[in-house]
């Protein structure tokens, strides 16, 4: 394998300290990733979406919660006509012996309602996952951003305004928030007690950064059975049965300036195999990110313990290196799996 080591003095910043870099080229990189060409989605970064006006209508785990509209009918700057001070003239009718008819009152106007009925439900699932169901019938094919315990990713509803996802929980009291571009959104929560049996590592950034997690379980090398990434056949059931870990890819790359995340889950508390698990983060060099300085973040949750957060700034090589990739070998701490 043709490997070129890159020494970067002060080029990469991370709270973990020094990060090991290996740059791999040409056929080896192509064989390893074998992904479709990535469209250039560079542009002016968008600010994080701000969720406002959230009203949690049910605190029971797994129940549907909804949000009211940002528009508050009671506080709108509507112009109110001044009160009339003149007395209303009586209406005289000769046929009724000059009896005055009662004055006519204008019917009350209904209050302004929410622009859309957004509903969201969350339910704990196997391997400390959370099954999320979003229903927003007036937001078909609409961009939406998910927020969960520091993790953010961008997705889109379908033609009916619905979206179903399975999200790795990062806290036992899992709170999931969604926000549309106009500030409307929803919130749901559920308890995930099984998180105490799992370790999780997250890398998140913009889609053009092309960052990916690779785990090498118990001495595995590239393409071995124990090499686990987003393209592996590993699933939730493997982790639930203590066989090994799996990677969940979150986010829709087709959304411009999309936020994406990859999450590696390992069943530390129930693993049938003991030993070390090495985890690395790789950066593909593409036409969308070559020559740029990208920003990313890693999140690590150890068996429902305190989360470890690291911010990363990484200079990507020039466009002459398109097709190669960088390996950040020491960014995420290796797992030590021992018999319980």
Secondary structure, DSSP 8 states (H G I E B T S, - for coil): --EE----SS--EETT----EEEE-HHHHHHHH---------S----------------STT--EE---S--GGG----------S-------GGGTT----------------S--EEEEEEEEGGGEEEEEEEETT-TT-EEEEEETTEEEEEE--TTSEEEEEEE-SSSEEEEEEEETTS-EEEEEEE-GGGGG-EEEEEEEEGGG-EEEEEEETT--TTSTTEE-TTSS--HHHHHTTS--EEEEES-TTSTT-EEEEEEEE-TTT-SS-EEEEEEEEEE--TTTTT-EEEEEEEEEETT--EEEEEEEEE---GGGTT-EEEETTSS--EEE---
